[in-house]
Amino acid sequence: MSDKSKPSEQAGMQLLLRLLPFIKPYRKMVLGALLALLFTAGVTLAMGQGIRILVDQGFDSADPSRLNQAMLIMAAITAALAFGTFIRFYLVSWIGERVSNDIRLAVFNHLLTLHPHYFEENRSGEINARLTTDTTLLQSIIGSSISMALRNSLTFVGGLIMMLVTNLKLALIVLSSVPLIVLPMLMYGRRVRALSRESQDTVADVGTYAGEIVQNIKVVQGYTREAEESRAFAGEVEKAFAVAKRRILQRSLLIIVAMSLVFTGLATMIWVGAQDVGGGVISSGELSAFIFYAIMVATAVATISEVYGELQRAAGATERLMELLSSKPDIAAPSQPVALPDGPLPIRFDKVNFAYPSRPDQAATQELSFTIDAGETVAIVGPSGAGKTTLFELLQRFYDPQSGDIHIADKAIKQLTPQDLRLHLGIVPQQPTLFSSDVWHNIRYGNPQATDEQVYQAAKQANAHEFIQRLPKGYNSYLGEQGVRLSGGQRQRVAIARAMLKNPSILLLDEATSALDAESEAKVTAALQELMKGRTTLIIAHRLATVMHADRILLMDEGKIIAHGKHDELLAQSELYQRLCKLQFDH
């Protein structure tokens, strides 16, 4: 683990300040919780005096009425403590749950604004851990540990004062033993915290590994790698268990040392106090009250030491969350955006140079320039790595070029908000993405306000309506994670229906019919021909049929447009196009 990932002592102490913006909106609840804390701390301290009265005036008195009065006082104190504890626990737990959910929502909303490059550099398992595990840890800290720290700080100070007031000699004996108790606990506490962080990392690795295998289960089973993956996962689990064993050992030693020192100190104090009771120096009730306060102070010290460790542990989670929230999206909306008109829109690339951030020395496009007229259907062909998909990503503004400009309707796309730009674009990728929901949700993703009839119409146009009706629950059928319950062709037709429902001005088709059988392809191609009317359409083409339907063909190679024209024109003038047709289009 890098030094950056290890929270410093200062970071742990700054935890509350860093969470303050999320806690601030609930200041009334916080105030109520603090008042309940003060009330319960005061009642707890009063219980020591109740014990003194009960022993001196109840147990040591021959008058039964005195015992009854003492018991009533203790009952009243107990009832008050129970009421205060209920209010404190409810309010603090409410604040913990509310704030952790607010942080979770803020992180998720921020994730939606981040650039795709961020998700290329960071594993999805790690991001999910921040969104779930780290926020759950903070919920525990805000809703429990901070309350415990405040409560025990109050009882420590109050108990210490009451010990000094009750019996100065015994108080000095207890105080002299505090350093002997605290120092070993802090020493072992640091070891436990370090191992806790390491344990969290190994558990996260286990979760990430398992998630990847489950996501790619067909590949694992297809290559009959179940036994190897089982052994590999067992190794990851054993690594996590080995770290956990070391953490448990240190935690056990911490508990043994703390208990031994605390009970030794208490036993010494009780022995001295018993001698004073026997000599008539103090009363039995006074000793009982002092023992109560001594136990209270000792418990408070132990709890504060443990909570301090929890705060240090949570500092790492807070830093990771704040680091994510401070990540700035690379694609920003302009301060004074312009709007695109409706209807078919022209597209122009002007000397666009771009390299992916993960491969800065490898140009994806070089001086890329071309124009597409409004309503024109253009096929883009070229060998693998020519820059065809990059063109689509630049047009959607998932990335900005290092130089050059992209215009839609004579407006630079940097002048548009990313949301407005993408509202005018509809894309059907070669490998469509479906969500873990029903058919309604997946098609309506193109237009959440669409009526049922509009969904049916889009599905019929995409040749999807018939197979959807044959599903167990029709349009209410759950499709599984990433649409796993559908075939590749069925997933693609649902994606086409989604794009049709969006009714975009510009269509981006990454060979949208490539996963369909011949009969379905003919029907969907006819539907797409209708959809293309009155729209500007770009098609990454892999089949001759697609190329033949296009108004024009752009031939790309090494990030450049090296030729353009009709199919016959390119066959006559371009050797590369001839080779592509021979190797690819005719298959």
N, C-alpha and C positions, 0 to 999 in steps of 0.2 A: 504493500500500500504506500502511495506517495505521501510526502509530508503535507501536501495540499489537502489530502483527504482526512488528515488527523486534526480534529478540532483542538485548538489551543485552550489554555485555561481562560484566557480573556474572551475567546469566542463563546465559551460556555456561559460566562457571566453576562455577555451581551445578548443572550438568547431572548430574554423578555423584551428588550428594546427592539429587536428585529421583528418580533411578532406583534409589537404594539399597534401598528396600523390596522391589523386584522381584529385586534381586541377592542380598539377604540369605539367602534359603533355600538358596542354593548356595554357602555360605561355604567348604565343603571344596574344591569345585572351584576357587574363587577363590584359596584358599591354595595349592593345587597349581600353579595358573598363575603365581602370584607367585614361588614357589620356582623354577619352571622359568625364569622371566624372570631371576631373580638368577643362576641357574646359567649360562644362555647369555650373559648380560652378562659374567660373570667369565671364561668360556671365550673370548669374543671379545677381551677385553683380554689374555688370556694368549697369544693368537695373535700379537700384536705382538712379544712376547718370543721366540716361536717363530721368527718371521721374522728377528729379530736373530741368534739362534743359527744359523739356517740359512745366513745370509749370512756371518757371521764365522767359524763353525766348519765350515761345509760348503763354500760356494763359495770362500772365501779360504784354506781349508786344503788342504794336499797329501795329507792322510791320508783315504783313501776311507771308512774306518770312521766317521770324524767326520761325513761327509756322510750316511752311512746312519743314524747315530743321530739327526741333526737331522731327517732325513726321517721317521723313526719318531715323533719328538716331534710333528711337524706333522700326521702321520696320526692320532695319538691325539687331538690337539686338535680336528682336523676331525671325527672320529667323535663325540667328546663334544658338539661344537656341533650336529651333525646330530641326535643323540638328544635333546638339550635343546630344539632347535627343534621337533622333531616333537611332544614332550609339550606345549610351550607353545602351538603352533598348534592342536593338537587341543582342549586344554582351553579356550582363549580362544574358539575358534570355537563349541564346544559351549555355552559360557555365553552367547554372543551370540545363537545360535539359540534356546536355551531361554528366555532372558529376553524376547526380542522376541515369541516366541509366547505367553508368559504375559501380556505387555502387551496383545497383540492379543486374547487371550481375555478379559482383564479389561475392555477397552473394549467388546467385543461384548456381554458379559454386562451391562454397565452400560447399554448402548443399549437392551436389552430392558426395562429398568425405567423408561426415560424417558417422559415425557408426550407424547402425539401432537402437542401444540403445538410441542415442540422440533423435530420433523421438518417442521413447517410453516414454521418460521423458517430452517432450515438445509437447504441443497441436499443431495440424496442423493449426488451426485457428490463433494461436499466431505467428507461423512461417510465414504464409501468410501475416499477418499484418505487420511484419517486412519487408517483401519483397515488399509490395505495399504501405501501409499507411505511414510507417516511411520514406521510400525513397522519397515518394511524398512530405512529409513535408520538407525534406532536399532540394528538388528541389525548393520549395518555399523560403526557407531560403537563399540558394546560389543565386538563380535567382532573388530575390526581396529584402529580408530583409537586407542582407549584403550590397547590393548596396545602399539601402535607408540609412543605418547607415553611410556609408562612405560619401554619398552625403550630408546628413544633418550635419555631423561633419564638413565638409568643409564649408558649408554655415553658420553654427553656428560660427565658428572661424572667417570667413571672414566678416559675418554680424556684429559680435561684434566689430571687428576692425573698420569697416566703421561707426558704431554708435559712437564710441569714437572719430573718426576723424571728423564726421559730427557735433556732438554737445555733449560735455562732460557732461553738466549738465543733459540733458535728458537721456544720457546713464547710469549715476549713478542711476537715478530713476528706470530705467528698471532693472539694475543689482541687486538692493536691493530687487526686488520682485521675482527674480529667485528662491531663496531657498523656498519661500512660495509656489511656483508652483511645484517644483521638488519633495519635500519631500512627500506631499500627494499622488502624482502620483506613487512614488516608493512604498509607503505603500499599496495603492490599487492594484498596479501592482503585488505585491507578492501574494495577495489573488487571483487575477485573474489567475495567473500562476498555483497556487496550484489546483484551481478548473478546469483549463483546462486539467491538467494531469489526475485528477479524471474523468473528462468527457470522455477523450480518453479511459480510462480503461473500463468504463461502456459501451461505444459504441462498443469496441472490444468484450466484453462479449456478447452483443446482436448479433453481427455478427457470433460469434462462435456458439451460441445456435441455430440460424437460420440455419446455414450451416449443423449442425448435424441433425436437423429435416428433412431438404430437402434431405440429403443423405440417410436417413432411412425412407423415406416417405411410403414405402410399409408396414413397421412394424407399423408405426403410424396408417395408415388406416386399416391395418389388425386387430389391436387391438382396433379400433374405439376410438382412443385417440385424435381426432382432437380438440374437445372442450377443453379438459384439456390442450393440448399444446398451444392452442390459448390464454387461460387465463394465462398460465405460461409465454408465450412470451410477453403478454401485461404487465405483472408485470416487466419483464426485461426492456421493453421500458419505462415504467413509472419511473423506477429507473434512467435511463439515462436522462429522461426529467427533473427529480427533480434536478439532479446535474447541468444540463444545465441552469435551471432557476436561480439557485444560482450564476452560472458563469455570466449569462446575467445581473443579478441585480448588481453584483460587477462591471462589465464592464460599465454599465450605470452610476453608481455612480462615477466611475473614469472619465468618459467623462464629467459629470456635474461639478465635482470639477475642472477639468482641464480648461474647458471652462469658468467657473465663474472667476477663479483666473486670467487666461490669459486676458480676456476682461476687468476685473477690473484694472489690471496693465496697459493695453493699454489705457483705458479710462482716467486714471490718467495722464499718460504721454501726451496724446493728449491735455488734458485740460491745463496742464502746458505749452505745446508747443504753443497752441493757444494764451495764455496770452502773450508769448514772441513775437509771430507774431504781435499781436495787439500793443505791445509796441515798435515794430520796432527792436527788438533784433536779430531776425532771419527772413529769407525770407520764403514765402509760399513754394517754391520749396525745400528749406532745410528741412522744417518740413515734407513735403510729402516724401522726400527721407528717412528721419529718421524713419517715420512711416513704410515705406516699409521694412527697415532693421530690425526694431523692430518686425514686424510681421514674417519676415523670421527667426529671432533668436528664437522667441517663438514657431513657427511651428517646427523648428529643434529640440528644446528641447523636445517637446511633442512626435515627431516621434522617436527620439533616445530612449526615455523612453519606448515607446511601442515596438520598435525593440529589445531592451534589453530583454524585457519579452519574445519575440518570440525566441530569442537565448536560453534563459533558458528553454523554452518549447522544443526546438529542441534538447537540450542537452540529454534529456532522450532517444529520438529516436536514436541519434548518439551512445550513450552508448550501447543500445540494439543491434544495427547493428555491432558495433565493438566487442562486446562480442561474437556475433555469428561468426564473421570472425576470432576471436582469438581461437575459439573452435578447438581443435586438433582431427583429426580422430584417433580412437583407433587402426585401422588396417593400418599399414604403410608399404610401399614397401621397400624391403631391398636395401642397397646401391649398392650391386652387385648381381642383380637378375640372376637366371638361367632360362632356357627355357624348356618347355615340348616338347617331340617329338610328331609327329602326329600318328594317328592310335589308336587302343584300348590300354588302359593304366591300369595297376594294381593299387590297392588301399590298403593301410595298416594303420590301427589305432593301436597305440602302447601306452597302459596304459593311455588313455585320461581321464582326470578328468575335469569336467566343471560345473559351476553354473552360471545362468544368473545374470547379474549385478543387476537387480531389485529384485532378490531372492538369495542373496549370501549364505545364510545358507541352501539352498535346492539344493542338488546335482542333476544335470540333467543327467550326465554320471559319472560312477564310474569305474576306471581302465578298460575302454572300449578298448578291443583289438580284432582285427579280420583282416583277409586278404581276398581280392577279386582278383582273377586272371584276367589278361587282357582278355576281350571278354566274361567274365562270366556274367550271369544274375542271380542276387540274390534278393530274396524277403525278406523284413524285416517285421516281424509281432510282435505283442505284445499288451498288454492292453493300454488304454489311459494313457498318462503320462509316458510311458516306456522310452521315449527318441528317438523315431523314427524320428520325425521332427527335433529335435536337431541335430541328426547325419547329416542330409542334410545341416543344417545351418553352422555347423562346417566345412563340406566339401567344402562349397562355401566361407568359411572364412568370413562370416558375424560376427563371433565371434572367438576369439582365446581361446583355453583351458587354464585353470590355470596350468595344468601340462600334460606331455605326448606330443606325436608328431603324426602328420598325414602326410603320405607320398603318393605321386602319382608318379608312375614310379621311385620309390626309391629316389625321391626328396622331402624333407620336404616342405610343401606348404608355410611355412614362408620364404623360399628362392625364391619364385615366386612373381611377382607383382600380386596384386589382379585381375587386368584386364586380364593378361595372363592366370591365373588360370581359371577365369570364362569364358574365350573364349572357353575353352575345355569342359565346362559343359553345358548341356541343361536340363532345368527343366520344367515339366508340373505339377503345383500344383493342389491340389484338388479343390481349389477355384481360378480359373484363373483370372488374372487381364488384362483387355483390356483398351485401351486409347480412349479418346473422339476424334475419328478420323474415317477414312474410313477403309474398309477391307484391302486395299493395305498396309496402314501404319501399321496396327496391325499384319499382317503376316510378312511383311518385317522387323519388329522389330528384327527378328531372323537373318536377313542378309540384311542390307540396300542396298547392291550392287546386289541383286538377280534380274534376269530378270523376265518379266511378265510370261514367260513360266515356270520358276522355281517355281514361286508363285502358278501357276495353278497346277503344279505337286504335290507340297506339300499339297495343299488343297484337291486334289483328293485322295492322300494317307491317309489323315485324315478324309475322307468321309465328307468333308465340301463343296466341289465344287458345288454340286447340290443345296443345300439350299442357298448358296451365290448367285448363278445365279437367284434364285427366289426373291431375295431382290429387292426393287424398282429400285435401280441403280446398281445392281450387285456388283462388287468389288469396285465401287465408293460410295457405300452406307455408310452414316454416322451412326455409331453404338450407339451414345449417350454416356453419362457419364458412365464410367465403363462397356460399352457394354450393357446398360440397354435394348436396343431394340432387343437383342437376348435372346433366352431361355438359361437355364443353360447348357444343352447339346451342344447347338450351340457354346456358349462361349468356352466350353472346347475343341471342335474340332478345333476352330480357334487357340487356344493356342497350341494344338498338331501340327498343321500345322506350326506354328511359330518355335517350337522346331525342327521339321523336316528340315525346311529351314536352320536352324543354322548349321546342320550337325556336332554335337559335338562328341568328343571322348568318353565322359561319359554321360549317360542318367540318370536323376533323375526323377522318375515318382511317384508322390504322388497319387496312384490309379487313373490314368489318364482316366479311363473309367467309373468311379463311377456315373457320372451324365448322362450317355447315356442309351437309351432304348436298349432292347435285340438285335434288328436287327443292330442298329448302333454300339453297343458294339462289335458284332462279326466282323464287317467290320474294325473297328478301331483296334481291337486286332490283326487282321491279318496284318494290315499295320504296327503296332508297332513291330510285330514279324520280319517283313522285316527290319525295321529300327534298331532293336537290333542287327542284324547280323554284326559281326565285330566290336562291341562296348561293352564297359563295362556298365552294366545297373543295377541300384539299384531301387527297387520298394517297396514303402510302400504299403503293401497289406492288403486289407480288404475283398477280395473275394476269394473263393476257386479256381476259374478258374485261377486267377493270380498266385496263389501259385503253382498250378499244372504245369504251364509253366516254372517255374524258375528252373535253374540248381541246386540251393541250397537255403535253407531257414535259416535265422538268427532269432532266437527267443529272443526278448528283454524283460526285466523286471527290473524296478528301475534303469535304466541307464546302465545295464550290458547285455552282451550276455550270456544267461544261457543255450542255446542249439543251435545246428545247424545240418543240414542234409537235406535229402529229406522228402517229406510230410509223407510217410509211416513210415520212421524212427522216426520222431518226434511224430507221433501218438502213436507209441509203447513205447516211452521212457519218454514223458513229459506230466504230468497231466495238466499243464497250457495250452499247445498247444491243448490238447483234449478239454478243456473247451472253448477255443477260437473258435475252429472249431464248437462246438455244439451251442455256443451263437451267433457267428458272421458269419462264413464262409458259413454255410449252409442256411442262409436266402437269 
